Amino acid sequence: MAQRAVNSWGRIGKPAHTLLSVGSRHASLPLPSAPGSTVLPHGHGRSYGDSNLNPGQSLLLTARLDRFIAFDPATGVIRCEAGVLLADILRLVVPQGWFLPVTPGTQYVTVGGAIANDVHGKNHHVAGSFGNHVDCFELLRSDGSRRLCSPTSHPAWFEATIGGLGLTGLITWAEFRLRRIANPWMDAETIRFGNLREFFALSTASEANHEYTVSWIDCAFGGPRLGRGLFNRANHAPAQASGDALPAEQHRSARRVPFTPPLSLVNALSLKAFNTLYYHRQRGASQRALQHYQPFFYPLDALRDWNRIYGPAGFYQYQCVVPPAAAADAVQAMLSAITRSGMGSFLAVLKQFGKPASRGLLSFPMEGTTLALDFANRGPALHRLFATLDAIVRQAGGRLYPAKDGRMDATMFQQGHPRWQDFAPFVDPRFSSGFWRRVMEQQ
């Protein structure tokens, strides 16, 4: 069977794959016949690195697993196939007064991918990660066996598959719980802060009364401007006595980056100009307004194929989490290293993870501070910066996010995810990924 080039969202290379389509949740897995060949479930391709790639091997495309099975508008319990996009769910449930319990920064991910990566959102301190709201799912293994996994039925497989990077088998369908909303609007506030000390103070003050908190941080400047940014906090808007109190819903049409430029548009000059303008985009120190949920949760979805702006060499995302006791010093050290390197990111996000524990053996979130940054692929110089950042994260007792990673080594992964040995026996012998082979290479 002919192979085709497939890239992840970071567009670092285009390794060849054999593409196998999963046509129905009731069908058996389409497996290659070659001895030692492996497969990997592949949804909408929004993972940044190689956790959703299986170079030289096969991908199980789940786009045709796109059916809703059941939805109870009275309780907010929904059951659907694993290839359903979060965007499709929102179109169905928001008009009926429901919303996703947890959502990442894009709505164009599948339910199977949300579980396999145990995605998190801006409300982790309240709701935890996506897997905390999953009631059950079906897991199809390469030997043809099917397991109904839940906290009470095959609970070990339930824990291994949440955050399990698609390695335990194919999720065919899942059932999870939504949260009530009164309308599509967010009561949102943006506050300008001048340094990391102010960020941590705002986070502490905001978490008790705001379901959603997140910050954009300026990592282009050092000195007195190091650690400045914009703090966003919000709640779902309450029901209004009069419909006139809410703004009219506006249709937001997405624009598209039409082509890949020959060079990255993200460089030291454009970064400093953008970050300066973005930091001063509002007139006052704070601004509060009603905002539709789409631009609040998914600002980058308004620009389709935005990953092309980094040029043909692509980009890496680096996302880490460090525990509370070390967070202030670690984030300060990372931002200092980034500004010294001159390879900053304008898509830099800083937020707090709360106490809710994740269910997955390999789940990324833990209590602490998480920093996510995009870097244009600049070859060895960038990897030297990554080595510096890795050392800071290791010393702080933190970890990196596998769904965003395309380069961490086995030691970094195994130290950051100490339950990997508990997870390894659950990996389906016919399933693998570029990421998994890389982080297991020293075994």
QUIVENGI-V497512 format. One line per field, one symbol per residue. ss: DSSP state (H for helix, E for strand, - for the rest). phi: phi as a letter, one per 40 degrees, with the letter a starting at -180 (. if undefined). burial: 1 if it has 24 or more other ideal C-beta (glycine too) atoms within 12 Angstrom, else 0. A space follows every 10 residues. Layout:
ss: ???
phi: ???
burial: ???
//
This chain:
ss: ---EE----- -----EEEEE E--------- --------EE EE-------- -------EEE E------EEE EE----EEEE E---EHHHHH HHHHHH-EE- ---------E HHHHHH---- ---HHHH--H HHHEEEEEEE -----EEEEE ----HHHHHH H--------E EEEEEEE-EE ----EEEEEE EEE--HHHHH HHHHHH---- -EEEEEE--- --HHH---EE EEEEEE---- --HHH----- ----EE---- -------HHH HHHHHHHHH- -----EEEEE EEHHHHH-HH HHEE-HHHHH ----EEEEEE EE-HHHHHHH HHHHHHHHHH H-------EE EEE------- -------EEE EEEEEE---H HHHHHHHHHH HHHHHH--EE -HHH-----H HHHHHH---H HHHH------ E--HHHHHH- ---
phi: .cbbcbbccc fcgbccbcbb cccacccccc bcccdgcbba cbccgcccbb cbbbdgbbbc cbdccbbcba abccbgcbba cccccdcccc cccdcbgbac caaccbccbc ccccccbfcb acbccbbgbd ccbccaabbb cccgcbbcba cbbfcccccc ccgcggccic ccaababcbc bcacbbcbbb bcbbacdccc ccccccccbb cbaabcbcbc bbgcccgcib cbbabccccb cbcccbcccb cbcccbccac ccbcccadcc cccccccccb cbcccaabac bccccccbcc ccbcfccccc gccgabbbbb bbcdcbcdcc cdcccccccc cgbcbcbbbb abcccdcccc cbdccadibb bbabbdcbgd cccccdcccd ccccccgbab cdcbcbaccc ccccccbccc cccdcccccb baadcccccb ccc
burial: 0000011111 1100101111 0100100011 1100001111 1111111111 1111111111 1110111010 1000011111 1111111111 0111000111 1111111111 1111111111 1111111111 1111111111 1100011111 0001011111 1111111111 1111111110 1111111111 1111110111 0110011001 1111111111 1000111111 1111111000 0000000000 0000000000 0001111000 1001100110 0000000001 1111111111 1000011111 0011111111 1111011111 1111111110 1111111111 1111010111 1111111111 1111111100 0100110111 0111010111 1111111100 0111111011 0011011101 1111111111 000
//
